[in-house]
Every structure is written in C-alpha cells, then in structure tokens.
Amino acid sequence: MLVLLPPSEGKASPEPRAGDRTLRLDALALPGLTEARERVLTELVGLCAEAVGGDDAKAREVLGLSEGLRGEIARNAALESAPVRRAGEIYTGVLYDALGLGTLDAAARERAERTLLVFSGLWGVVRVGDPIPSYRCSGGVRLPGLGGLGAFWRGPLQEVLPAAAGDGLVLDLRSSAYAAMWKPKGEVAGRTATVRVLQSKIVDGVEKRSVVSHFNKATKGRIVRSLLVAGAEPRTPAELAQTLAELGHRVELTAPERPGQPTRLDVVVTDVR
C-alpha cells in the first residue's frame, strides 16, 4: 500500500543542536527526483537570497507570503546550510497531529516510513523518514525560472511514482493542488482510492450531508493512523473499505464509471473535530 499525503502549510522549526546534519539531496528517497529537486532548490534559494536585506516584495508575492511571514524568506535563503530533521517531524498541522507519527509504536512507525509519501512543491515527494530542513514553498507557487511547480513536477513524478506504487493499493489523500502534481494512470489508477469526508446531520428527521473542509484533515489523519496501528495491508479499494469499516469508520464506496479510474470512498462522520 502507498499512501499519498499533502504537506502542511506551516512547518516545525526545531532549534539547532550540536552535530546537526544539513541537507543532502542524495539522502532523500526516490533518487530519480534528485535533479528536479536541485533545480527547484536552486531557484527558490536564489529568489530568497536576493530578497534578504533588500526589497522582499517580489519574493513574498511569488511565495504568497503575508507581511507577517516575511521571515520565511530568510529561512528559504539558508536552506542549503539549515539543520535537517525527519520529514515526519517537520510537517505539522491538523492531519499530522491526528496521525501522531511520534506516538506510533516501532512496528507502526516502520510501516509509516515504508508506505507514506508526502507531496511537496520543493521536493516533489518525500518519505516521512527523509531528512529535510523547514521550508516554505507550496505546490501552487510559480518560480520565475521554472513556472508553476504543479506542472513542473508532473514529468519527474510520472517517471518514478508508478514504480514506487508497485502492484498494491494507492490511497490518495492529497488536496487538489498536490493531486495535480501526479495523477495515477491506467492500471495504477484502477487500484487507487480517493477519500471524501462528509458530515452527517439529522435535520427534521432527515439526514443531511455536507463536505467538510478543515476538519477533513483530522479525519484523514485518523484513518491513516488506524491502518498503521492495525498493520492493515488492503490491496484493493474494496478491501480498504471493508478494513476501514472493521476499524470503526463509516465508509461508502462509489465504484468508478469505467476501468482505469480511481474509486471514491466517502467517510461519513457525525462529530466534526
């Protein structure tokens, strides 16, 4: 099973410590992406280094940063010498809080390192054990020398991700900006499941459902955690739906209209938190 996750917008900023390592692109998983990673890193660092100590308006506009986040520009400028941590310690926010990588037992943590892929405007994708620095560069950014990162990454990711997916289930939990970076095709798409989180309310005796936004991240984090803790290895979307139901989730499966399309799973919740 391969689980595709979005990154978090905010990142942890661990304090430097003695013996900290710095970034080595060849230490990241999926070495077929190294050249593309180097190109994005060079563009991002150059853009931000030029802005440090001067007019940072262009860099803030490119990166979509408010005045209060201008400190992220200096952070990006120093990426090549910044201390690194495991990606699972860098990404924060609702989904990662619910996933709770740091509180998994050893067996579940090993499964997380093997099955989780986090998409990134800077790195393309990383595994949660990959050593990376804290950075700011979303998948929707358009770098001056490369254009839109969503389009930039499509070719490199198509080269490496079908092999990374192997012959097992692909559970796609990405947001739309990151889903655009790689779309499973052919038989890989046929064994891909996407998840939509719906809130159920009873209004005047009738069930009403609505798509939740912010809190769908927490639900997705809990889904992944429950699979990792249980050691579940479903191989098809139908097996995934059955497994999640056995783990206490309310799941409804919608089969694709034709072969070669992902299967949608609706996870229905009543308590939005």
N, C-alpha and C positions, 0 to 999 in steps of 0.2 A: 504494500500500500504506500502511496505517495500522497502527502497532504500539502496543498498549496495555500500559503497564508499571505495576507498583506503585511507590510511593516507597520510600525506605529509612527505617527507624525512626530511625536516627541521621542527623545531618546534619553536613556540614563547617561549621566556624565560622571563616571567614577573618578574619585580622587587618584592622582598618580601615586604609585608606590615603588619602592626600591625594586629594581630588577624587571620593571615593566618592559615587555616587548613592544615593538612598533610594527606598523603594517607591513606585511609581506603578501603580495598578491598570489604568489605561488603556494601559499599556505591555505588558500581557500579551496573549498570543494569545487568540483566541476572545472578542471583546468582549461577546458575548451573555451571558457569565457575570459581567460586572463587578458588577452589582447584587447578585447572590448572594454573590460574593466579599466585597463590602463588608459585607454582613450578618454573615457568619461572622467576618471580621476584627474587626469592632466588638465582637461578643460575646466572642471569645477575648481580645482586648486588655483589655476591661473586667473579665472574670473574673480575669485575672492581675494587672492593675494593683491591684485591690482587695486581692489577697493579698500584694503586695510590702510588706515591712516589718511585716507582721502575721501573722495566723494563715493559713497557706497550706494547711491540711488539705483544705479544700473543693476548691481548685484542683487539688491533687495527686490527689485522688480522681477528679475529673471527667476529668482527663487521663491517669489511670493511671500516675502517676509515683511511683517509689520515693523514699525519703528522700534517696538519693544523687543524684537527678536534680532536686532542687528548684530548682537554678539555672536550669532551663529555664523556670520561671515568670517570672523577671525578663527573660529573653530574649524571651518572648512579649509581655510588657507593653510592650516597647520596639520592637515590630515596625515601627511606622509611621515610625520615625526610624533604623532599623538599616540598615547598608550592604547593598547587594544584589550578588549575583553571578549568573552564568548558572545556571539550574536544574541543568544537567549538571555543574556544579562543586559544587553544594550537596548533591546526593544521593550517598551513599557506600554501602558495604556490598558484599556478595558479588556480586550481579548487576551492579552498576555497575563494580566492579573488573574483572570478566570482560569487560564491554562495552568498557571502556577508551576512553571518548569523547575524552579528552585526547590519545590517541596515534593517532587516526584521521588519514588524510591529508585534504586540503581537500575533495576530492570526496565522500568518505565522510562527512565532518562535515556537509557541506551536505545530504546525504541524511538524516542523523540529525535535523537540525533540521526537516526537512520531514515526516518520517514518524513520529517518536516522540512519543507523548503519555504523560505521567506523571500518574497519578491522585493526588489529594491530598485529605485531609479539610478543609484550609483553602482551597485554590484551586480545587477541583473537578478540573480538569486543567490542566497547563502543558506547553508545548513546552520542549525542553531548552535552548533559547536564551533563554528568558524570564528577565528579571532579578527574582530573589526573594531575601529575606533567609532566614537559617537560622531554623527554627521547630520547634515540637513540637506536633502535633495530628493524631492518627491518624484513619483513616476510621471507627473504631469508637467515637469519642468522642460523648457526648451533652451538648451545651452547654445550660445551663439555659434560655436563651431561644429555642432553636431545636429542641431534641430531638436525636435521633440523626442524625449527619451523613450516614450512608449513605442514609437516607430523604430527608433534606433535599435532597441533590444530584440525586435521580432526575429530578425535573421539569426543572430547568435544563439538565441534561446531555442529556436526551431532546430538548430544543429545539435544541441546537447540534451534537451529535455525528453524527447521520445525515448532515448536510450535509458535515461535516468528513471523513467516511468516503468521500464521493464515490461512485464506482462501482467501486472497487478492492477488493482483499483486505483484511480486517481480521484481524490476528494478535494474539490476546488472550493475554497472558502474565501477567495480573493474579492476585494472591492473592484468596481468597474475599471478604475484607472490602471490597476495592475493586471486585471484579466485581459486587457488589450495588449499586453506585452507578449503573451503567448496563448494561442487558442489551440487546444488539443484537436488533432485532425484524425480522420479515418478510424482505424480500429482503436486507437488510444481514446478518441472522443467517445467511442461506444462503451468504454468501461470507465467513463468519467461521471461523477455525480456532483452536481452543484446543490447548494443549500440555501433555501429562503426561510427566514424566521417570521412567523405570523403570530400576532397576539389575538387570542380568542376572548371575547366578552359576551356575556348574555345580556341583551337589551330587550326588555319587554317580552322575555321568554324566548327570544330568537338569538341564535349565535351570530355574532358579527365578528369578522376577522379584518385585521389591518396589518400591513407590513410595518415592522418596527425598524428603526434606523440605528440610533446609537446603541441600544441595548441588544441588537442582534449580535454585536461583537462578543458580549459576555456569553451569550448562548453558544456561539461557535466555539469559544474557548472551553466551555464546559463539555461540549461534545467531544472535542479532541482529547481533553484530559480523561474523560471516561473511557475512550477507546484505548489510550495508552496504559491506563491503570489496569484495565481488564486484559490487556495483552491480545486484544481482538485483531484479527487479520482478515477481514472480509475481502473477497476477491471480485465481487460484482456489486453494482448499485443495489440490487435486490437483497443480497446478503448484508450489505451495510444497513439498509432499512430495518431488516429483521434484527440485526445486532443492536442497533440503537434502541429499538423497541424493548428488547430484553434488558437493556441498561436503564430503562425507565423514561425514555424520551417518547413523546407522541409524534410519530412520523407518518407522513403520507407520501407515497411515491407516484410521480407522474412520468410514465414511460415516454420516450421521445417519439415524435411523429414519424420519423424514418430512421433507418440504421445510420450509424456514424454520427449521431448527435448525443450530447450529454443527457443524462437522466436528472430530473429535478426532484429533490426531496424537500418537502415542506415540513419544518419542525414547528409544531404548534405549542405555544406557551400561554399560560394564563397569568403568570406572575412575571412582570417585566422588571428586571433588576440587574 
